[in-house]
Amino acid sequence: MSQNASVRRPPRGHWLLLLLVLTVIVATLLFEGWATHQVDPARTKPACTEPIPRQADDGQPILRFGENGVQTSAMPARTVALTFDGGPDPVWTPRILDLLRKHHARATFFVYGQGAVRHPELMRRIVHEGHEVGSYTYTGGDLGVASRFRARLELSLTQAALAGTADINTRLLRLPHTTEADTLCGPEWPAAERAADQGYLIVAADAQDRDPTRGMVKQASHTNLGYRETEDLLRNRGIERFTTISGGLGRPSFVSPAPVDQQIKGVGFIWSQQLGSLFAKLMKWTLIFSGSLGVLRMLMLMVFARMHVRRLHTYRPGAPRLREVRDPVTVLVPAYNEEAGIASTVYSLLASTHPELQIIVIDDGSSDTTADIAEAIDDPRVTVIRKANGGKPSALNTGLANARHDIVVMVDADTILEPEALSRLVQPLAHPSVGAVSGNTKVGNRRSLLGKWQHLEYVLGFNLDRRMAEVLECMPTVPGAIGAFRKDALMGVGGVSDETLAEDTDLTMAMWRAGWRVVYVESAVAWTEVPTTVRQLWRQRYRWCYGTLQSMWKHRSSLREIGPSGRFGRRGLAYIALFQILLPLCGPLVDLFALYGFLFDDVAQAVTVWLSFLMVQVLTAWYALRLDRERLRVLWSLPLQLFVYRQLMYLVVIHSVITALLGTRLKWHSMQRAGTADPLLPEEPLVDSPERRRLPSK
């Protein structure tokens, strides 16, 4: 590898930063989901199984629990304690406050802790205008059916919300789903007793038909109905005073300033809730966005793949009849420590049906017997060039300088070509506008689960992408495993550049910018060896993704150009940015949203959405396998791929993007070869043998 592409190892610090960010996101989402959903055990009050104790059943709405039992209180005559349940509501709470201020009245607001977090400005206004605040629990869940832990959490979270939004604590509590005191029956009564043990004064309400001149605790809501009932009551001339609960009882306020430490905790709680809520909303919009992108990509792949098939089998009137290309071909095989597979690669080339070949094996400073094995092949068509290690681009340029023919085919040293592959690959070069041709790369060592996943990726992703890219005339990559070029086109773009780690993508983009077309021949099949360990796979895909980002940046000017270059830039670069960079970046949020929905939200909805994505991918994979004439039984591994392989690819993209943003230069990672590209051979290391000279057949 040249020094231009390898400067230093990528830093470890950005991994720590990424891990920290992911930890914060997951923690805030878990807390938000737990606080918002799991602490809300019920929204409806169960039927009463037994009445409240006789000593409390005297019709008075305010209950104080003590050692001697429960004591009840009520408002004195001509005094009304206005109370409002729920909220604060961004529409009706300000109107109610304006109404109270107009009539110089005071009231008690029993608020949701959740509502206080969402509307802190309303909480501050309520307190600033002299009103009293009580707890209506955090989410409005029924404390009677909640576990003791959840009930305590409902109350403590509400106190944290009040301390963070209005700098107060309160000892007033109204149990949700209760009205008059006798509705505290059944499981509500023990819940009220437990709350009283924490220091709360339990406030119920008087009957709605009670004469307010006799004294009344009026229960209203943050709605149009609550507003009109309050407005009518404020006009009642028989009432002398509209006050708070403490004011009506002639007691000091039950609301006190929160200690500084509780205020700090409350602010932190609010920030975490708001951050979690923001992440939840972001996930929903990301799900919609990425889901739309994913479905759009699948539809595009299927539609354009069908168009590509029809083009192959349909003669278009007026289309020129091109001559058969029988011109001699130079094949370049760069190799570095490829002793396990170099013999099979060269023998597969020698078995080609193409009439005249020059095969150049460029040994790029291998430390094994790669060059010796290649030189031992006794055929005049094979030439071996030894050179000092300089990287794959350097090896290809060395081979290009020694190429005798006008058509150059580049083949990786771990690739097995089918006999007809070369002849089929070079046929599009009969058209004068075509400068490069991509072949169809298939996975040879696909017997392991990791191999099956990569096989699906090659068929579903790479090859379908190439079919679509040919129709749209924006092919981004001619793979290093098998690609044909015009020699004059290669020389015109300066050969193979070493400025990026994805030299094949860089070269293909340079061809477009030079005005050449790049096409795809699905019948030119080459079998390649893919990584057999997760570590090898990570290194390979990391280099591919990072190199693609480098190539995109290098050729970004094509977005503003015209002709083939501009067409490629506006179609090809946009497609890569949307579907190969942005979509994978959003992928983890989609999975996180599915997990969030499964744990805290609508389980059926989360499962349905996930299964819908799976079915779309299964149908697309089925179609892709049919087009490539592959066996369908590999589809069983697709659901498993979504749980492991896809997440690995997400991390590759995220890591690559972060590395690119930090401006880090990467080193080339070579892969340990096992010589298993031939699908007919056992997946174990072999050197040269008669068995390795057998060629794959479809």
BATI-565167 format. One record per residue (C-alpha): residue in one letter; y, x, z. Coordinates in steps of 0.1 Angstrom, whole numbers, padded with zeros to 4 digits, always signed. Example, Ala and Ser with C-alpha at 12.3 -4.5 7.8 and 13.67 -1.06 7.14 Angstrom:
! residues 2
A-0045+0123+0078S-0011+0137+0071
! end
This chain:
! residues 698
M+0000+0000+0000S+0034+0014-0009Q+0060+0020+0017N+0082-0007+0002A+0057-0033+0015S+0047-0018+0047V+0071-0006+0073R+0059-0016+0108R+0036-0040+0125P+0050-0075+0132P+0064-0079+0167R+0045-0097+0194G+0076-0112+0209H+0079-0141+0185W+0044-0152+0195L+0056-0155+0231L+0087-0174+0220L+0065-0197+0199L+0041-0203+0228L+0070-0209+0251V+0086-0235+0228L+0052-0253+0222T+0046-0253+0260V+0080-0269+0267I+0075-0295+0239V+0040-0304+0251A+0051-0305+0288T+0081-0327+0282L+0061-0351+0260L+0034-0354+0286F+0059-0361+0313E+0078-0385+0291G+0046-0403+0281W+0034-0404+0317A+0067-0416+0332T+0073-0441+0304H+0038-0456+0300Q+0013-0446+0326V+0035-0455+0357D+0038-0490+0342P+0005-0506+0353A+0013-0542+0344R+0040-0563+0329T+0028-0597+0342K+0025-0608+0378P-0011-0619+0388A-0016-0653+0404C-0012-0655+0441T-0043-0655+0462E-0027-0660+0496P+0008-0669+0508I+0033-0647+0525P+0032-0646+0564R+0045-0677+0581Q+0073-0658+0599A+0088-0647+0566D+0084-0681+0549D+0116-0696+0561G+0134-0696+0527Q+0157-0667+0535P+0157-0640+0507I+0163-0608+0525L+0134-0592+0543R+0136-0564+0569F+0102-0550+0581G+0100-0534+0615E+0076-0528+0644N+0080-0564+0656G+0071-0578+0622V+0095-0590+0595Q+0130-0604+0600T+0147-0625+0574S+0184-0628+0565A+0206-0649+0542M+0242-0650+0530P+0267-0669+0552A+0282-0701+0540R+0307-0700+0510T+0294-0664+0503V+0275-0655+0472A+0258-0622+0466L+0256-0618+0429T+0226-0597+0418F+0215-0587+0383D+0180-0576+0375G+0170-0550+0349G+0192-0530+0326P+0217-0515+0324D+0220-0531+0290P+0244-0515+0265V+0255-0550+0253W+0256-0573+0282T+0262-0550+0312P+0297-0540+0300R+0306-0577+0295I+0293-0586+0329L+0313-0558+0345D+0344-0570+0326L+0339-0605+0339L+0334-0593+0375R+0366-0572+0373K+0385-0601+0359H+0376-0622+0390H+0378-0593+0415A+0342-0599+0424R+0315-0575+0435A+0278-0576+0428T+0245-0557+0433F+0227-0543+0403F+0190-0538+0406V+0184-0515+0377Y+0154-0499+0360G+0153-0461+0365Q+0144-0458+0329G+0174-0478+0319A+0196-0456+0341V+0184-0425+0323R+0192-0441+0289H+0227-0453+0299P+0241-0429+0325E+0277-0439+0316L+0270-0475+0326M+0256-0464+0359R+0287-0444+0366R+0309-0473+0358I+0289-0497+0380V+0294-0473+0410H+0330-0465+0401E+0340-0502+0401G+0326-0507+0436H+0294-0524+0429E+0261-0518+0448V+0230-0504+0432G+0194-0513+0440S+0160-0503+0427Y+0141-0525+0403T+0115-0497+0399Y+0114-0472+0370T+0098-0493+0343G+0095-0528+0357G+0058-0525+0364D+0042-0548+0390L+0039-0528+0422G+0013-0553+0435V-0014-0543+0411A-0003-0506+0408S-0021-0479+0427R-0003-0465+0457F+0004-0433+0439R+0019-0451+0409A+0039-0474+0431R+0054-0444+0449L+0060-0427+0416E+0079-0458+0403L+0102-0457+0433S+0107-0419+0435L+0115-0416+0397T+0141-0443+0401Q+0157-0425+0429A+0157-0393+0408A+0173-0412+0380L+0200-0427+0402A+0208-0392+0418G+0210-0377+0383T+0232-0403+0367A+0254-0417+0395D+0249-0391+0424I+0236-0418+0447N+0205-0429+0467T+0197-0466+0475R+0177-0484+0501L+0177-0517+0483L+0146-0529+0464R+0137-0560+0445L+0101-0561+0433P+0098-0569+0396H+0084-0603+0387T+0095-0619+0420T+0123-0645+0426E+0123-0663+0459A+0107-0648+0490D+0076-0669+0487T+0068-0652+0454L+0060-0621+0473C+0026-0635+0478G-0008-0620+0472P-0008-0583+0464E+0030-0582+0463W+0033-0585+0501P+0013-0552+0509A+0034-0535+0481A+0066-0548+0499E+0053-0535+0532R+0046-0500+0518A+0080-0499+0502A+0096-0509+0535D+0078-0480+0552Q+0097-0458+0528G+0130-0472+0542Y+0137-0500+0516L+0153-0534+0524I+0134-0560+0503V+0158-0584+0485A+0145-0616+0470A+0167-0645+0458D+0175-0681+0467A+0163-0709+0446Q+0183-0715+0415D+0191-0751+0425R+0205-0742+0459D+0241-0752+0467P+0260-0720+0465T+0285-0732+0491R+0258-0729+0517G+0255-0692+0510M+0234-0677+0482V+0217-0646+0468K+0221-0654+0431Q+0196-0638+0407A+0207-0632+0371S+0198-0611+0342H+0216-0588+0317T+0216-0614+0290N+0237-0641+0275L+0222-0667+0299G+0230-0644+0329Y+0265-0639+0317R+0272-0677+0314E+0256-0685+0347T+0278-0659+0364E+0308-0672+0346D+0302-0708+0358L+0296-0696+0393L+0328-0676+0395R+0347-0707+0386N+0333-0726+0416R+0363-0732+0440G+0339-0739+0469I+0330-0702+0472E+0353-0680+0491R+0337-0646+0485F+0315-0629+0458T+0302-0597+0473T+0273-0572+0475I+0242-0575+0496S+0256-0552+0523G+0289-0569+0522G+0273-0603+0527L+0253-0591+0556G+0283-0574+0571R+0265-0541+0571P+0275-0506+0558S+0265-0500+0523F+0228-0494+0516V+0239-0470+0489S+0247-0434+0500P+0257-0402+0482A+0227-0382+0471P+0224-0346+0485V+0232-0318+0461D+0196-0307+0457Q+0186-0343+0448Q+0214-0344+0423I+0202-0312+0407K+0166-0325+0406G+0179-0358+0392V+0198-0340+0364G+0168-0319+0355F+0146-0351+0355I+0171-0368+0332W+0172-0338+0308S+0134-0337+0307Q+0132-0374+0300Q+0159-0373+0273L+0142-0343+0258G+0108-0360+0258S+0123-0391+0244L+0140-0371+0217F+0107-0353+0209A+0089-0387+0208K+0114-0401+0183L+0113-0368+0163M+0075-0371+0161K+0077-0406+0148W+0102-0397+0121T+0082-0366+0114L+0050-0387+0111I+0067-0410+0086F+0082-0380+0067S+0051-0359+0066G+0029-0389+0060S+0049-0399+0030L+0049-0363+0018G+0011-0360+0023V+0004-0393+0005L+0028-0384-0023R+0011-0350-0027M-0023-0366-0029L-0011-0392-0054M+0006-0365-0075L-0025-0343-0075M-0048-0372-0086V-0024-0385-0112F-0016-0352-0128A-0052-0340-0125R-0062-0371-0145M-0034-0363-0170H-0047-0327-0173V-0083-0340-0180R-0070-0363-0207R-0051-0335-0223L-0082-0314-0226H-0102-0341-0243T-0076-0358-0264Y-0062-0345-0296R-0024-0351-0298P-0011-0357-0334G+0012-0330-0345A-0002-0304-0321P-0009-0271-0338R-0045-0261-0344L-0047-0227-0327R-0070-0199-0339E-0099-0187-0318V-0089-0156-0298R-0115-0129-0304D-0091-0100-0299P-0103-0070-0277V-0095-0073-0240T-0088-0047-0214V-0101-0057-0179L-0084-0041-0149V-0105-0040-0116P-0085-0025-0087A-0108-0015-0059Y-0104-0002-0024N-0136+0003-0003E-0154-0023-0024E-0188-0006-0025A-0206-0038-0015G-0195-0057-0045I-0181-0035-0072A-0214-0032-0091S-0219-0069-0093T-0183-0074-0106V-0187-0048-0133Y-0221-0060-0144S-0208-0096-0146L-0180-0083-0169L-0205-0064-0191A-0225-0096-0195S-0195-0114-0209T-0198-0131-0243H-0164-0118-0254P-0170-0093-0282E-0150-0062-0273L-0141-0051-0238Q-0124-0021-0221I-0132-0022-0184I-0111+0000-0162V-0120+0004-0125I-0091+0019-0106D-0103+0033-0073D-0073+0033-0050G-0083+0061-0027S-0114+0045-0013S-0131+0062+0017D-0165+0048+0007T-0187+0052-0025T-0169+0026-0046A-0159+0051-0073D-0194+0067-0073I-0211+0033-0078A-0188+0024-0106E-0192+0058-0124A-0230+0054-0121I-0229+0024-0144D-0239+0038-0177D-0219+0019-0203P-0192+0033-0226R-0170+0003-0220V-0165+0012-0183T-0138+0037-0173V-0132+0048-0137I-0099+0061-0126R-0095+0078-0092K-0061+0079-0076A-0046+0084-0042N-0041+0052-0021G-0010+0034-0032G-0017-0003-0029K-0030-0029-0053P+0002-0031-0074S+0001+0007-0079A-0036+0005-0089L-0029-0022-0114N+0001-0004-0129T-0021+0027-0133G-0047+0007-0151L-0021-0010-0173A-0008+0024-0184N-0043+0032-0196A-0050-0002-0213R-0057+0001-0250H-0056-0036-0259D-0029-0062-0261I-0047-0087-0238V-0051-0076-0202V-0073-0094-0177M-0070-0087-0140V-0101-0092-0118D-0106-0085-0081A-0134-0062-0072D-0152-0089-0052T-0153-0113-0081I-0183-0124-0102L-0174-0138-0136E-0196-0163-0155P-0206-0150-0190E-0182-0173-0209A-0153-0169-0185L-0134-0141-0203S-0137-0158-0237R-0125-0191-0224L-0098-0175-0203V-0080-0158-0232Q-0080-0187-0257P-0046-0202-0246L-0030-0168-0255A-0033-0179-0292H-0001-0199-0285P+0029-0176-0289S+0047-0191-0259V+0019-0185-0234G+0022-0152-0215A-0004-0157-0187V-0035-0177-0180S-0050-0186-0147G-0088-0190-0143N-0108-0212-0119T-0116-0194-0087K-0146-0207-0068V-0160-0197-0034G-0193-0179-0037N-0202-0174+0000R-0199-0211+0010R-0230-0214+0031S-0214-0211+0065L-0191-0238+0079L-0160-0215+0075G-0171-0209+0039K-0175-0247+0033W-0140-0253+0046Q-0125-0226+0023H-0146-0241-0006L-0129-0274+0000E-0095-0258+0002Y-0101-0240-0031V-0112-0272-0049L-0089-0297-0032G-0059-0275-0029F-0057-0245-0052N-0075-0259-0083L-0060-0294-0082D-0026-0278-0077R-0031-0257-0108R-0040-0287-0129M-0008-0304-0118A+0012-0273-0122E+0001-0269-0158V+0011-0305-0166L+0045-0299-0150E+0048-0264-0164C+0054-0247-0131M+0023-0227-0123P+0033-0206-0093T+0003-0182-0091V-0022-0166-0114P-0048-0155-0089G-0058-0119-0086A-0094-0129-0088I-0091-0139-0125G-0060-0140-0147A-0052-0130-0183F-0019-0116-0195R-0002-0104-0227K+0003-0067-0223D+0038-0068-0238A+0047-0096-0213L+0036-0075-0184M+0055-0045-0196G+0086-0067-0202V+0087-0077-0165G+0082-0041-0154G+0045-0044-0146V+0032-0054-0112S+0058-0052-0085D+0051-0039-0050E+0082-0057-0035T+0061-0085-0020L+0027-0089-0004A+0017-0116-0028E+0018-0095-0060D+0000-0121-0081T+0026-0148-0071D+0055-0124-0077L+0041-0115-0111T+0036-0151-0121M+0071-0161-0111A+0085-0131-0130M+0066-0143-0161W+0083-0177-0159R+0117-0161-0155A+0111-0139-0185G+0106-0171-0206W+0068-0172-0208R+0046-0202-0201V+0017-0199-0177V-0014-0222-0181Y-0047-0230-0164V-0082-0229-0178E-0106-0247-0155S-0137-0237-0175A-0130-0200-0169V-0150-0197-0137A-0150-0167-0113W-0168-0166-0080T-0150-0148-0052E-0159-0137-0017V-0139-0153+0010P-0134-0142+0046T-0164-0147+0068T-0146-0145+0102V-0115-0162+0116R-0098-0129+0120Q-0103-0119+0084L-0092-0154+0073W-0060-0152+0094R-0050-0118+0080Q-0056-0129+0044R-0037-0162+0046Y-0010-0147+0066R-0004-0121+0039W-0006-0148+0012C+0019-0171+0029Y+0043-0144+0039G+0041-0129+0004T+0048-0163-0011L+0079-0167+0010Q+0090-0132-0002S+0084-0142-0038M+0103-0175-0034W+0132-0157-0020K+0131-0130-0047H+0131-0155-0075R+0154-0181-0059S+0179-0176-0088S+0155-0195-0111L+0168-0227-0095R+0201-0223-0114E+0186-0210-0146I+0177-0229-0178G+0146-0230-0200P+0111-0221-0186S+0127-0202-0157G+0148-0231-0145R+0120-0256-0151F+0097-0235-0129G+0124-0230-0102R+0133-0267-0099R+0097-0279-0100G+0076-0250-0088L+0097-0236-0060A+0106-0271-0048Y+0069-0281-0047I+0060-0250-0027A+0089-0255-0003L+0080-0291+0003F+0043-0292+0003Q+0032-0257+0011I+0059-0247+0036L+0076-0278+0051L+0046-0301+0052P+0024-0276+0071L+0053-0269+0095C+0054-0307+0103G+0016-0308+0106P+0013-0299+0143L+0037-0327+0152V+0016-0352+0134D-0015-0342+0153L+0005-0341+0185F+0018-0376+0178A-0017-0388+0173L-0028-0373+0206Y+0004-0387+0223G-0004-0422+0209F-0040-0419+0220L-0031-0409+0256F+0000-0430+0262D+0007-0455+0235D-0012-0478+0212V-0047-0462+0209A-0057-0485+0180Q-0026-0477+0161A-0030-0439+0166V-0066-0440+0155T-0058-0462+0125V-0031-0438+0113W-0053-0408+0118L-0082-0424+0100S-0059-0435+0072F-0049-0399+0066L-0085-0388+0067M-0096-0414+0042V-0068-0404+0018Q-0080-0368+0020V-0116-0377+0016L-0109-0397-0015T-0088-0369-0030A-0115-0344-0021W-0142-0366-0037Y-0121-0368-0069A-0115-0330-0069L-0152-0322-0064R-0161-0346-0093L-0136-0329-0116D-0149-0294-0108R-0185-0307-0111E-0193-0297-0075R-0218-0313-0051L-0203-0340-0030R-0224-0333+0001V-0199-0308+0013L-0176-0337+0022W-0193-0340+0056S-0174-0309+0067L-0140-0323+0059P-0134-0342+0091L-0143-0311+0111Q-0119-0291+0089L-0090-0313+0102F-0098-0304+0138V-0100-0266+0135Y-0092-0251+0100R-0061-0272+0094Q-0045-0261+0127L-0053-0225+0119M-0035-0229+0086Y-0005-0245+0103L-0002-0216+0126V-0004-0192+0097V+0026-0209+0081I+0046-0211+0113H+0039-0174+0120S+0048-0164+0085V+0081-0184+0086I+0091-0169+0119T+0082-0134+0107A+0103-0140+0076L+0133-0153+0095L+0131-0122+0118G+0131-0100+0087T+0099-0082+0097R+0079-0062+0071L+0042-0065+0071K+0014-0041+0063W-0014-0048+0039H-0047-0059+0056S-0079-0051+0037M-0109-0073+0042Q-0144-0060+0050R-0165-0070+0021A-0201-0081+0023G-0208-0084-0015T-0215-0122-0012A-0194-0136-0040D-0225-0144-0060P-0236-0178-0048L-0272-0171-0059L-0276-0141-0036P-0282-0141+0002E-0251-0136+0023E-0258-0101+0035P-0245-0067+0025L-0261-0052-0006V-0252-0022-0027D-0265-0017-0062S-0298-0033-0070P-0315-0053-0098E-0309-0084-0077R-0272-0078-0077R-0271-0077-0115R-0281-0113-0117L-0252-0135-0128P-0243-0170-0114S-0248-0200-0135K-0232-0234-0129
! end
